[in-house]
Amino acid sequence: MTAEELADIAGVDRTYITKIEKHNNLPALPIMQIVCNKLDADELLADYLKIKYPAQYERLEKDKATSEVRYLNYEFMQIKEQVEKINRKGITPAELKRLKKRILFFGNDVNRSVRRLQDLIGELQKIKKIAFKPKK
């Protein structure tokens, strides 16, 4: 992508992009948000925040983790309620089909969350090895 194309996406002058490149600077947050939204690049925005605004990045990650846990809990309770409905009074074939699909999607979401947690545990173990390394 050229500097001109990026400038068009961000709605700024091409010289602004050139200055960022030449001086190896990061753009202002509003510009970065516009670019990342238009390019659908959430990971890029996360990396940007991690570098330029580490405190905000930490809050964002904590909020994402909290909302993810809330979502998983809510979804689990909804599925459990539908399964109990089957035991009480039955369920239509269409409802059963939707429930099976919901369970499959929920399983994928849980697996993704488990992988993220396993990655975090691995990172934490690396940090512990460094932090608790015996001094010579």
C-alpha positions, -999 to 999 in steps of 0.1 A, spaced: 0 0 0 13 34 -9 15 64 15 -11 81 -6 -35 51 -4 -30 49 34 -35 87 37 -68 84 18 -80 56 41 -71 76 72 -84 109 58 -51 127 63 -26 144 40 0 121 24 28 142 41 15 131 75 20 95 66 54 103 51 65 120 83 55 90 103 75 67 81 106 90 80 107 96 117 97 61 127 68 75 148 34 61 156 3 80 143 -21 97 167 -47 73 182 -77 86 163 -59 82 130 -48 47 140 -83 37 150 -97 49 116 -70 30 97 -75 -2 117 -113 0 114 -112 5 77 -87 -23 72 -104 -46 97 -71 -49 116 -80 -54 152 -46 -71 160 -27 -41 145 -47 -17 168 -39 -40 198 -2 -40 190 -3 -2 186 -20 2 220 5 -22 236 34 0 224 21 35 227 -5 32 255 4 1 277 -19 10 306 -49 14 283 -39 -18 265 -39 -37 299 -74 -23 307 -87 -33 273 -74 -68 276 -89 -71 311 -122 -58 299 -121 -83 269 -113 -112 293 -141 -102 317 -167 -98 289 -156 -132 274 -162 -150 307 -196 -133 310 -205 -143 275 -194 -179 281 -214 -181 313 -245 -165 298 -243 -188 268 -238 -219 290 -269 -210 311 -290 -205 280 -280 -239 266 -286 -255 300 -320 -240 302 -329 -254 268 -317 -288 277 -338 -288 308 -368 -278 287 -362 -310 266 -363 -330 299 -395 -312 311 -417 -309 281 -399 -317 249 -386 -296 221 -396 -292 184 -373 -306 157 -364 -270 146 -356 -260 182 -334 -291 186 -316 -283 154 -309 -247 166 -298 -260 200 -273 -285 184 -259 -257 163 -256 -234 193 -239 -261 213 -213 -266 185 -206 -229 183 -204 -226 220 -179 -255 221 -158 -237 196 -159 -205 217 -149 -225 248 -120 -242 230 -108 -208 217 -109 -194 253 -91 -224 267 -63 -220 241 -60 -183 250 -58 -193 287 -32 -220 280 -11 -194 261 -14 -170 291 -4 -198 315 27 -205 293 37 -169 293 32 -167 331 54 -197 336 81 -180 315 78 -149 336 80 -169 368 112 -186 356 128 -152 350 114 -135 381 121 -164 406 154 -174 391 179 -180 419 205 -154 423 241 -165 421 
